[in-house]
Amino acid sequence: MFCGQLKEATLIVPIEKLLEAAKQAMGRQVFKHEFTDRQALMDELVERIPAATLGEVLARIPGRKQEARKNPASAG
């Protein structure tokens, strides 16, 4: 059972694992404070990887398939 407010932010994955995944995806060290600007990280990731790869990844996210097919760069 969860206790707390409905809109309270809760991490399911430990921050260390998020940082490691971000490091692998971005090809550089990603710092904890960078997670506060998710859009900037997404923009950087979109610049670093080919559009076809981004489309494939976004297509795997449930609820994002149609959006990814229409315009992979705007899905984020």
Secondary structure, DSSP 8 states (H G I E B T S, - for coil): ---S-TT----SS-HHHHHHHHHHHHTS---GGGGG-HHHHHHHHHHHS-HHHHHHHHHTSTT-HHHHHH-TTT--
